[in-house]
Amino acid sequence: MDIAVMLLLDRNLPGISPDDLEGRQIFAEQKLLDNLAEKCGVQPLSDFTSMDEVDCADFLGDDIEGLDEIPSVEWFDASQGLVTVEALLEAIGDEVTADANKELEAELESFRAVLKSAAKVDVRFRYMIAM
C-alpha cells in the first residue's frame, strides 16, 4: 500500500503541477516532522490535515460505516503552513538518513514553493492522506 500526504488547494494555481502536491516521504516521516515542529515552536504539519466524507471513504473503505459524523473540511491559511515547512527545512539536518533526507527535503521544498505561491494570492490549503 502506497500512502502519501497530499497538499490540496481551495483554488487552482497556474503553474502548479499535481506532482508538486504529493509527499510520500513526508507521510513516512510524519512523526519525526511533528516532533521537530514542536521543538521549533511551530504548528505541526499534521495539524493541517482535514478530510471530507469522500476522502475518508476512499481511505477507510468499508470501515467508514462505523463513523457517526465526519467534520466539515477545514482550510488553512497558506502562510501558516509556509512557516511550518520553512522551519522544518531548517531543522531536519541530520535527523533522517541521507537518502531519505534528500527525498524529504525535495518534497518539503516542493510544498514550500506551492505554499509561497498560494500565500501570495490568498489561496488556502489542507493536507489529506491518500492511497
N, C-alpha and C positions, 0 to 999 in steps of 0.2 A: 504494500500500500504506500503510495507516494503522497505525502501530506505537505502542504505549504501554507504560508501566510500570504494572503492576497491583500494588496492595498487597493481599496476601491475609492473612487471619487464621486461626488454627487453630481458632477457635470464633466463632460468630455473636455480634455485639453488638447489643442493642436500639438502634434509632435510627440505625444506620449504614447508609447507602444505598450501593449499588454505584457510584453517581456520585461518591461521596467517595473511591473507591479507585482511580481511574484518573488517570494522569499522562502525557498526550501531550507537553506542553511539557517535563516533567521528562525524558522519554526524549530529546527533541530536544536538550536542553542537558546531557545526562549527563556528557560530558567536562568541560565547564565546572564543573558542580557537584562532580564528583570532585576537580578541581584546587582548587576553593575549600575543600572539606572538608579536604584535605591542608594547605592554608595555615592553616586554623583549628585544626588538630591534632585533628580528629575523624575517625571512621571514614567513608570514602566510601559513598555510597548503593549503589554497585554491589557492595560487599562483602556486602550483604544479599540479593543475588539468588540464588534457588535454584529449580530447576525439576525436576519429576519426569518420568518417561518420557512420560506423556500430554501434558504441557506442551511437552516437546521435540518430540514427534511433530507436534503442532499447529503449532509454529513452524517446524520444519525440513522437514516433509513427507517426501518420499522420501529426502532426504539423511540421515535418522536411521539408515538401514540400515548406514551405514559406521561408526557409533559402536560401540565394543566394549561399553562399560558406562556407564550413566548413574548418577551417585551418588544416594544417597537424598536426599530433600528435607530441607533444614535449616531449622529455625525459629529465630527470633531474639527476644531479649527486647525488648519494645516500648520500654522506657526507653532502650535503646541507640540505636534508630532515632530516638527523640524528640530526643536530644542532637544528633544529626547534623542533623535537619531544622531545629531551632531555631537552630543555628549558621549554617546556610545562609541562613535567612531574614534573619539579621542581616547576612550578608556579601554578598548578591547586589547590593544597591545599584545602582551604575552599571555593573555587569559585563555586563548584557544590554540590548538595545534596549528602549525604553519600552513598546511593545505586547507584546513577548514577556515583559518583566518583569512586567507586570500578570497575565498568564496564569500565568506560572511561580510568582509569589507566591501566587496563588489556589490553585493545585494544592498547593504546599507547605503553605499554611495548612490546607487540607483534610486533607492527610496528618498534619499536626501534631495536629489535633483527633481524628482516628481513633487515632493512636498514644497520645495522652494518655488517651483512654478505655480503650484496651487495656491500658496500663501499670497503671491503677488496679485491674484485675481479673485481672492476670497472664495476659492473652491474648497469645500470641506472634504474630509476623508474618514474612512474607517478601515479597520483590519477585519478580515474574516479568515477562518480556517477552511481550506479547500482540499479536496482529494482529487 
